[in-house]
């Protein structure tokens, strides 16, 4: 797989393997214009998947995304069907009625008629059966196209699969990067077996991997920065979607000018030596 390709959902739909995350956006009115400009720049550079959540800035990040999309639609540079929008639901809103109400609030902030992928942000106190029923009702009503979960470990996924309709889950979004590989021991194989894509948040390790020596050396062989090498490492897997967050123009450009190409077996071995895979099960990392 090339560095910037697509990933196939269980239904057969192809979605971009590289998107833009928006965690920590929407928290400051003073930063709003700069954040909208960052999303617009990503879209201009070819980004076609954007991840957000009602938690981010208590809806502020959804407003940032909505403003950027509205500007792009008005300028004629983007059509609604060109972009895959992901948002997430607070667990405490995830009852039958609460899910529908939260979705409507997110849709208003985004300025959209539907969300492409709507995720339960993490497991909460509401029964999964209620949340799945609500997701399915929203899907039938055309308010969401797909639904999934976030921050679910293997045991959580097993529980979801035992719920009626739970197998219609389209993705699980978790913390995964070259420096945080715990999901490789059992969660990622579980998902691969079922054809379920993994969405990797913090794929550059909250910026730490941009300074990693092994990734710097691997990147230098291919004309990549360490951050780009970290993304290429993730995107070598045909079942992984990476959603790095960036607001500085230079970082947005670094992400979305990632060249097509493959890391070599020697590159992967060097990364494994410096940032080894898990030797056994570990608790799911969360931020």
BAKOL-65308 format. One record per residue (C-alpha): x, y, z; residue number from 0; residue in one letter. Coordinates in pm, 1 decimal. Example, Ala and Ser with C-alpha at 12.3 -4.5 7.8 and 13.67 -1.06 7.14 Angstrom:
<sites>
east = 1230.0, north = -450.0, up = 780.0, n = 0, res = A
east = 1367.0, north = -106.0, up = 714.0, n = 1, res = S
</sites>
This chain:
<sites>
east = 0.0, north = 0.0, up = 0.0, n = 0, res = X
east = 120.5, north = 348.0, up = -76.7, n = 1, res = X
east = 148.2, north = 608.8, up = 192.8, n = 2, res = X
east = -166.0, north = 797.9, up = 92.4, n = 3, res = X
east = -423.7, north = 542.6, up = -13.9, n = 4, res = X
east = -763.6, north = 431.4, up = 103.8, n = 5, res = X
east = -904.4, north = 191.1, up = 358.7, n = 6, res = X
east = -1213.4, north = -21.1, up = 301.9, n = 7, res = X
east = -1498.3, north = -19.1, up = 550.9, n = 8, res = X
east = -1681.1, north = -347.5, up = 621.0, n = 9, res = X
east = -1958.8, north = -239.6, up = 381.9, n = 10, res = X
east = -1706.3, north = -211.7, up = 97.4, n = 11, res = X
east = -1685.5, north = 168.0, up = 85.0, n = 12, res = X
east = -1335.9, north = 310.0, up = 44.0, n = 13, res = X
east = -1237.3, north = 603.2, up = 266.3, n = 14, res = X
east = -912.7, north = 801.8, up = 285.0, n = 15, res = X
east = -635.0, north = 645.4, up = 488.6, n = 16, res = X
east = -505.3, north = 986.5, up = 596.2, n = 17, res = X
east = -723.2, north = 1255.3, up = 750.2, n = 18, res = X
east = -710.6, north = 1555.3, up = 980.3, n = 19, res = X
east = -780.3, north = 1537.2, up = 1352.6, n = 20, res = X
east = -921.4, north = 1834.9, up = 1542.8, n = 21, res = X
east = -859.6, north = 1753.2, up = 1910.1, n = 22, res = X
east = -796.7, north = 2073.5, up = 2109.9, n = 23, res = X
east = -946.9, north = 2290.1, up = 1836.0, n = 24, res = X
east = -1243.0, north = 2511.5, up = 1914.0, n = 25, res = X
east = -1131.7, north = 2591.3, up = 2268.0, n = 26, res = X
east = -1040.4, north = 2955.5, up = 2209.3, n = 27, res = X
east = -1232.8, north = 3224.9, up = 2023.9, n = 28, res = X
east = -902.4, north = 3399.0, up = 1956.4, n = 29, res = X
east = -773.1, north = 3092.4, up = 1770.2, n = 30, res = X
east = -1091.7, north = 3030.4, up = 1571.6, n = 31, res = X
east = -990.1, north = 3200.7, up = 1247.8, n = 32, res = X
east = -647.9, north = 3034.9, up = 1249.8, n = 33, res = X
east = -803.5, north = 2693.4, up = 1308.3, n = 34, res = X
east = -1059.8, north = 2738.7, up = 1031.5, n = 35, res = X
east = -774.7, north = 2839.6, up = 800.5, n = 36, res = X
east = -582.4, north = 2524.6, up = 897.8, n = 37, res = X
east = -877.1, north = 2301.9, up = 805.7, n = 38, res = X
east = -924.4, north = 2495.0, up = 480.2, n = 39, res = X
east = -555.6, north = 2447.9, up = 397.1, n = 40, res = X
east = -580.7, north = 2075.4, up = 464.0, n = 41, res = X
east = -878.9, north = 2055.0, up = 230.4, n = 42, res = X
east = -691.4, north = 2252.2, up = -37.0, n = 43, res = X
east = -400.7, north = 2006.7, up = -6.4, n = 44, res = X
east = -631.1, north = 1713.0, up = -70.1, n = 45, res = X
east = -744.7, north = 1608.6, up = 276.8, n = 46, res = X
east = -1079.9, north = 1433.2, up = 238.0, n = 47, res = X
east = -1136.8, north = 1292.6, up = 587.6, n = 48, res = X
east = -1185.5, north = 1508.9, up = 897.2, n = 49, res = X
east = -1230.4, north = 1378.0, up = 1250.5, n = 50, res = X
east = -1393.9, north = 1578.2, up = 1528.4, n = 51, res = X
east = -1612.6, north = 1526.9, up = 1836.2, n = 52, res = X
east = -1870.7, north = 1702.5, up = 2049.1, n = 53, res = X
east = -1617.2, north = 1681.7, up = 2335.0, n = 54, res = X
east = -1354.7, north = 1888.1, up = 2151.4, n = 55, res = X
east = -1401.9, north = 2242.0, up = 2274.2, n = 56, res = X
east = -1753.0, north = 2141.4, up = 2384.8, n = 57, res = X
east = -1865.7, north = 2158.6, up = 2024.2, n = 58, res = X
east = -1619.6, north = 2429.5, up = 1924.8, n = 59, res = X
east = -1414.7, north = 2196.9, up = 1703.3, n = 60, res = X
east = -1729.1, north = 2091.5, up = 1517.0, n = 61, res = X
east = -1800.7, north = 2460.6, up = 1458.6, n = 62, res = X
east = -1448.3, north = 2508.5, up = 1323.0, n = 63, res = X
east = -1494.5, north = 2216.2, up = 1084.4, n = 64, res = X
east = -1839.1, north = 2341.0, up = 984.7, n = 65, res = X
east = -1707.5, north = 2689.6, up = 907.9, n = 66, res = X
east = -1419.8, north = 2552.7, up = 697.8, n = 67, res = X
east = -1649.7, north = 2321.4, up = 503.8, n = 68, res = X
east = -1903.8, north = 2599.2, up = 446.3, n = 69, res = X
east = -1630.5, north = 2823.0, up = 304.6, n = 70, res = X
east = -1502.2, north = 2546.4, up = 77.5, n = 71, res = X
east = -1854.0, north = 2460.4, up = -42.9, n = 72, res = X
east = -1930.6, north = 2828.5, up = -110.2, n = 73, res = X
east = -1603.7, north = 2871.5, up = -301.6, n = 74, res = X
east = -1690.7, north = 2572.2, up = -518.7, n = 75, res = X
east = -1366.1, north = 2395.1, up = -435.0, n = 76, res = X
east = -1536.2, north = 2106.4, up = -254.8, n = 77, res = X
east = -1865.2, north = 1920.3, up = -272.5, n = 78, res = X
east = -2026.4, north = 1755.7, up = 27.7, n = 79, res = X
east = -1981.4, north = 1410.4, up = -121.1, n = 80, res = X
east = -1606.9, north = 1471.7, up = -155.0, n = 81, res = X
east = -1534.2, north = 1475.3, up = 218.8, n = 82, res = X
east = -1581.7, north = 1205.3, up = 483.9, n = 83, res = X
east = -1673.9, north = 1363.2, up = 817.7, n = 84, res = X
east = -1630.9, north = 1175.7, up = 1146.6, n = 85, res = X
east = -1767.7, north = 1293.6, up = 1480.2, n = 86, res = X
east = -1804.1, north = 1140.3, up = 1823.0, n = 87, res = X
east = -2066.1, north = 1117.4, up = 2095.2, n = 88, res = X
east = -2010.2, north = 1168.2, up = 2468.2, n = 89, res = X
east = -2082.6, north = 842.0, up = 2656.8, n = 90, res = X
east = -2319.3, north = 1017.6, up = 2894.4, n = 91, res = X
east = -2532.8, north = 1119.8, up = 2594.9, n = 92, res = X
east = -2542.0, north = 765.9, up = 2452.7, n = 93, res = X
east = -2894.3, north = 660.7, up = 2556.3, n = 94, res = X
east = -3160.2, north = 595.7, up = 2291.9, n = 95, res = X
east = -3295.6, north = 950.3, up = 2305.5, n = 96, res = X
east = -2972.0, north = 1119.6, up = 2409.2, n = 97, res = X
east = -2781.7, north = 986.0, up = 2107.6, n = 98, res = X
east = -3034.5, north = 1131.9, up = 1864.0, n = 99, res = X
east = -3034.6, north = 1469.6, up = 2038.7, n = 100, res = X
east = -2654.8, north = 1485.7, up = 2049.8, n = 101, res = X
east = -2634.3, north = 1395.9, up = 1682.4, n = 102, res = X
east = -2871.0, north = 1678.0, up = 1590.9, n = 103, res = X
east = -2659.3, north = 1925.5, up = 1788.0, n = 104, res = X
east = -2345.5, north = 1804.2, up = 1610.5, n = 105, res = X
east = -2513.4, north = 1831.0, up = 1271.9, n = 106, res = X
east = -2614.3, north = 2191.6, up = 1343.9, n = 107, res = X
east = -2260.7, north = 2283.0, up = 1446.8, n = 108, res = X
east = -2117.9, north = 2111.9, up = 1139.4, n = 109, res = X
east = -2379.4, north = 2262.9, up = 909.4, n = 110, res = X
east = -2443.8, north = 1921.7, up = 753.9, n = 111, res = X
east = -2742.2, north = 1699.5, up = 684.8, n = 112, res = X
east = -2554.0, north = 1383.4, up = 777.0, n = 113, res = X
east = -2238.2, north = 1261.3, up = 948.6, n = 114, res = X
east = -2044.1, north = 999.2, up = 756.5, n = 115, res = X
east = -1916.0, north = 811.0, up = 1062.7, n = 116, res = X
east = -2053.9, north = 866.8, up = 1413.9, n = 117, res = X
east = -1859.7, north = 712.3, up = 1701.5, n = 118, res = X
east = -1926.3, north = 643.1, up = 2067.7, n = 119, res = X
east = -1627.2, north = 827.0, up = 2215.1, n = 120, res = X
east = -1563.1, north = 571.3, up = 2490.2, n = 121, res = X
east = -1769.7, north = 318.6, up = 2679.6, n = 122, res = X
east = -2001.7, north = 460.1, up = 2945.3, n = 123, res = X
east = -2290.3, north = 367.2, up = 3170.8, n = 124, res = X
east = -2562.7, north = 343.2, up = 2906.8, n = 125, res = X
east = -2613.9, north = -13.4, up = 2777.4, n = 126, res = X
east = -2445.4, north = -71.8, up = 2444.1, n = 127, res = X
east = -2773.5, north = -215.8, up = 2317.3, n = 128, res = X
east = -2938.3, north = 127.2, up = 2357.8, n = 129, res = X
east = -2657.9, north = 307.3, up = 2179.7, n = 130, res = X
east = -2656.1, north = 59.0, up = 1891.2, n = 131, res = X
east = -3035.1, north = 91.4, up = 1856.0, n = 132, res = X
east = -3000.1, north = 469.7, up = 1847.0, n = 133, res = X
east = -2719.9, north = 452.1, up = 1591.4, n = 134, res = X
east = -2925.5, north = 223.2, up = 1370.9, n = 135, res = X
east = -3225.6, north = 456.4, up = 1393.3, n = 136, res = X
east = -3006.9, north = 751.9, up = 1293.6, n = 137, res = X
east = -2867.1, north = 552.3, up = 1003.8, n = 138, res = X
east = -3216.2, north = 456.4, up = 885.6, n = 139, res = X
east = -3318.5, north = 823.7, up = 905.9, n = 140, res = X
east = -3019.4, north = 932.6, up = 698.0, n = 141, res = X
east = -2865.6, north = 1142.5, up = 976.2, n = 142, res = X
east = -2553.1, north = 923.6, up = 985.5, n = 143, res = X
east = -2411.9, north = 692.4, up = 719.5, n = 144, res = X
east = -2201.7, north = 463.0, up = 940.2, n = 145, res = X
east = -2138.1, north = 424.8, up = 1311.6, n = 146, res = X
east = -1859.2, north = 291.5, up = 1525.6, n = 147, res = X
east = -1675.8, north = 322.6, up = 1855.6, n = 148, res = X
east = -1362.9, north = 473.9, up = 2002.8, n = 149, res = X
east = -1129.2, north = 368.2, up = 2284.0, n = 150, res = X
east = -1269.6, north = 12.3, up = 2290.2, n = 151, res = X
east = -1029.4, north = -265.7, up = 2383.6, n = 152, res = X
east = -1066.7, north = -626.0, up = 2273.9, n = 153, res = X
east = -1298.2, north = -715.8, up = 2561.5, n = 154, res = X
east = -1517.6, north = -415.2, up = 2481.3, n = 155, res = X
east = -1530.8, north = -518.9, up = 2116.4, n = 156, res = X
east = -1633.9, north = -872.9, up = 2214.5, n = 157, res = X
east = -1916.5, north = -726.2, up = 2422.0, n = 158, res = X
east = -2025.1, north = -505.5, up = 2133.5, n = 159, res = X
east = -2028.4, north = -803.4, up = 1896.6, n = 160, res = X
east = -2266.2, north = -985.2, up = 2130.1, n = 161, res = X
east = -2518.3, north = -698.1, up = 2111.0, n = 162, res = X
east = -2785.8, north = -728.1, up = 1843.3, n = 163, res = X
east = -2659.6, north = -525.1, up = 1546.4, n = 164, res = X
east = -2319.3, north = -472.4, up = 1705.8, n = 165, res = X
east = -2144.5, north = -633.4, up = 1410.5, n = 166, res = X
east = -2251.2, north = -334.4, up = 1199.3, n = 167, res = X
east = -1978.5, north = -129.3, up = 1368.6, n = 168, res = X
east = -1766.6, north = 31.8, up = 1096.5, n = 169, res = X
east = -1450.4, north = 127.6, up = 1288.7, n = 170, res = X
east = -1278.6, north = 158.6, up = 1625.9, n = 171, res = X
east = -1069.4, north = 470.3, up = 1690.3, n = 172, res = X
east = -783.7, north = 424.4, up = 1937.7, n = 173, res = X
east = -446.4, north = 568.6, up = 2032.7, n = 174, res = X
east = -191.3, north = 402.4, up = 1804.8, n = 175, res = X
east = 147.9, north = 508.5, up = 1678.2, n = 176, res = X
east = 500.3, north = 370.0, up = 1645.4, n = 177, res = X
east = 564.1, north = 468.1, up = 2006.2, n = 178, res = X
east = 240.2, north = 322.1, up = 2144.0, n = 179, res = X
east = 190.3, north = -24.1, up = 1994.0, n = 180, res = X
east = -8.1, north = -212.1, up = 2256.6, n = 181, res = X
east = -304.5, north = -262.1, up = 2022.8, n = 182, res = X
east = -88.9, north = -486.5, up = 1803.2, n = 183, res = X
east = -96.1, north = -772.0, up = 2052.9, n = 184, res = X
east = -465.1, north = -859.6, up = 2039.1, n = 185, res = X
east = -693.4, north = -569.8, up = 1937.7, n = 186, res = X
east = -553.4, north = -509.8, up = 1590.2, n = 187, res = X
east = -555.5, north = -883.0, up = 1500.4, n = 188, res = X
east = -914.3, north = -906.2, up = 1631.2, n = 189, res = X
east = -1015.9, north = -618.9, up = 1405.1, n = 190, res = X
east = -825.3, north = -752.0, up = 1103.8, n = 191, res = X
east = -1001.6, north = -1085.9, up = 1137.0, n = 192, res = X
east = -1335.5, north = -907.1, up = 1101.6, n = 193, res = X
east = -1231.7, north = -662.2, up = 831.4, n = 194, res = X
east = -1279.1, north = -371.4, up = 1071.3, n = 195, res = X
east = -1052.7, north = -69.1, up = 1014.0, n = 196, res = X
east = -866.1, north = 91.6, up = 1301.4, n = 197, res = X
east = -855.0, north = 471.5, up = 1318.6, n = 198, res = X
east = -529.9, north = 582.8, up = 1482.2, n = 199, res = X
east = -544.3, north = 903.4, up = 1680.9, n = 200, res = X
east = -224.1, north = 1079.2, up = 1794.8, n = 201, res = X
east = -32.1, north = 895.9, up = 1517.2, n = 202, res = X
east = 274.5, north = 1112.9, up = 1579.7, n = 203, res = X
east = 263.4, north = 1045.0, up = 1953.9, n = 204, res = X
east = 142.6, north = 1396.6, up = 2042.8, n = 205, res = X
east = 443.9, north = 1529.9, up = 1853.1, n = 206, res = X
east = 704.8, north = 1317.6, up = 2032.4, n = 207, res = X
east = 776.1, north = 1101.6, up = 1727.0, n = 208, res = X
east = 868.4, north = 1410.7, up = 1524.9, n = 209, res = X
east = 1185.1, north = 1414.4, up = 1737.7, n = 210, res = X
east = 1252.0, north = 1039.9, up = 1743.5, n = 211, res = X
east = 1598.9, north = 944.8, up = 1626.9, n = 212, res = X
east = 1505.6, north = 617.5, up = 1456.7, n = 213, res = X
east = 1226.4, north = 781.4, up = 1260.7, n = 214, res = X
east = 1457.1, north = 1067.8, up = 1167.1, n = 215, res = X
east = 1707.0, north = 818.1, up = 1024.9, n = 216, res = X
east = 1440.7, north = 620.7, up = 838.6, n = 217, res = X
east = 1283.8, north = 937.7, up = 705.2, n = 218, res = X
east = 1617.3, north = 1071.5, up = 582.7, n = 219, res = X
east = 1654.4, north = 769.6, up = 353.5, n = 220, res = X
east = 1336.7, north = 869.2, up = 172.2, n = 221, res = X
east = 1338.8, north = 1248.0, up = 195.8, n = 222, res = X
east = 1080.9, north = 1243.0, up = 474.3, n = 223, res = X
east = 1065.6, north = 1415.6, up = 808.8, n = 224, res = X
east = 1038.9, north = 1198.4, up = 1119.1, n = 225, res = X
east = 669.1, north = 1290.5, up = 1146.8, n = 226, res = X
east = 611.3, north = 1183.2, up = 787.5, n = 227, res = X
east = 797.4, north = 857.9, up = 854.0, n = 228, res = X
east = 571.1, north = 795.9, up = 1154.7, n = 229, res = X
east = 266.4, north = 840.0, up = 933.2, n = 230, res = X
east = 411.0, north = 622.6, up = 657.4, n = 231, res = X
east = 478.6, north = 352.4, up = 917.2, n = 232, res = X
east = 110.9, north = 347.2, up = 1015.3, n = 233, res = X
east = -23.1, north = 377.9, up = 663.4, n = 234, res = X
east = 168.4, north = 74.3, up = 543.4, n = 235, res = X
east = -116.8, north = -125.3, up = 700.3, n = 236, res = X
east = -418.0, north = -143.8, up = 466.0, n = 237, res = X
east = -653.6, north = -155.1, up = 764.8, n = 238, res = X
east = -535.7, north = 161.2, up = 943.9, n = 239, res = X
east = -654.9, north = 521.8, up = 908.2, n = 240, res = X
east = -433.6, north = 793.9, up = 1058.4, n = 241, res = X
east = -580.1, north = 1123.9, up = 1179.8, n = 242, res = X
east = -297.2, north = 1357.6, up = 1286.5, n = 243, res = X
east = -399.5, north = 1695.3, up = 1426.7, n = 244, res = X
east = -230.5, north = 2013.7, up = 1305.2, n = 245, res = X
east = -306.3, north = 2385.7, up = 1313.4, n = 246, res = X
east = 23.1, north = 2539.9, up = 1206.2, n = 247, res = X
east = 37.1, north = 2577.2, up = 826.8, n = 248, res = X
east = 381.0, north = 2416.7, up = 808.3, n = 249, res = X
east = 255.9, north = 2111.4, up = 996.1, n = 250, res = X
east = -57.4, north = 2084.7, up = 781.6, n = 251, res = X
east = 161.6, north = 2094.7, up = 471.2, n = 252, res = X
east = 400.0, north = 1837.8, up = 618.6, n = 253, res = X
east = 110.8, north = 1596.5, up = 670.0, n = 254, res = X
east = -71.2, north = 1643.2, up = 343.7, n = 255, res = X
east = 231.6, north = 1654.7, up = 117.9, n = 256, res = X
east = 331.0, north = 1307.8, up = 240.5, n = 257, res = X
east = 473.6, north = 1139.6, up = -71.1, n = 258, res = X
east = 345.7, north = 813.4, up = -206.9, n = 259, res = X
east = 581.1, north = 530.3, up = -130.4, n = 260, res = X
east = 667.3, north = 234.9, up = 85.4, n = 261, res = X
east = 898.6, north = 185.8, up = 376.8, n = 262, res = X
east = 1140.6, north = -100.7, up = 318.9, n = 263, res = X
east = 1181.1, north = -413.7, up = 527.2, n = 264, res = X
east = 1504.1, north = -264.1, up = 661.1, n = 265, res = X
east = 1319.2, north = 52.8, up = 761.2, n = 266, res = X
east = 1056.4, north = -147.9, up = 948.3, n = 267, res = X
east = 1322.6, north = -356.1, up = 1122.0, n = 268, res = X
east = 1500.5, north = -41.0, up = 1238.7, n = 269, res = X
east = 1174.9, north = 100.6, up = 1375.8, n = 270, res = X
east = 1098.5, north = -228.8, up = 1551.0, n = 271, res = X
east = 1442.0, north = -227.0, up = 1712.2, n = 272, res = X
east = 1401.0, north = 125.8, up = 1845.3, n = 273, res = X
east = 1026.3, north = 116.0, up = 1915.5, n = 274, res = X
east = 950.3, north = -252.7, up = 1971.4, n = 275, res = X
east = 611.6, north = -422.0, up = 1933.5, n = 276, res = X
east = 437.9, north = -545.7, up = 2249.5, n = 277, res = X
east = 557.0, north = -869.6, up = 2407.4, n = 278, res = X
east = 222.7, north = -930.7, up = 2576.0, n = 279, res = X
east = -117.8, north = -780.9, up = 2646.2, n = 280, res = X
east = -134.3, north = -430.2, up = 2788.9, n = 281, res = X
east = -415.6, north = -194.3, up = 2891.2, n = 282, res = X
east = -549.5, north = 15.6, up = 2606.8, n = 283, res = X
east = -368.5, north = 351.0, up = 2595.9, n = 284, res = X
east = -597.1, north = 652.9, up = 2607.1, n = 285, res = X
east = -550.5, north = 1030.0, up = 2603.0, n = 286, res = X
</sites>
